[in-house]
Amino acid sequence: MQHDLTIICDDVRHEVGHKVTIVGIYDEAILLAKFPARIAKLCLFQRWKGSDQPSSFRLEVKGNALGSTFAVEGKRYETNYNPAATRAQLTVAFSPFDVLSAGECEFVTYLGADSSPSHVHRLEFRLDPGLGSKVDS
């Protein structure tokens, strides 16, 4: 499969009629008032192209902004699987998501049994000086 899109956001909702609602999209960085910080919920949404859909995935989350590396593994929903489909979606929610310090985080996606990453998405966590003064008051 070929990577098409990765979005990091606050929430992903799968709705009636095969609609996807993506809430609170982050760009290249998440700005926080202080560190350490706890984000109530952080979601990853990926879209893939191709007909060679794997039956499983592994997502590693790591980086110097985090205290440790952790991984999520999952399998496709066989009831929704269509062998003729040419696209696939991957949605993972982390709740809570703890950030220890300013720095970088990587979301590394492995499809199927591949030992090399299918995609790496990088995101920074930065201190927002404008938010710090509002939090303290």
Secondary structure, 3 states (H helix, E strand, C coil): CEEEEEEEEEEEEEECCCEEEEEEECCCEEEECCCCEEECCEEEEEEEECCCCCCEEEEEEECCCCCCCEEEEEECCHHHCCCCCCEEEEEEEECCEEECCCEEEEEEEEECCCCCCCEEEEEEEEECHHHHHHHHC
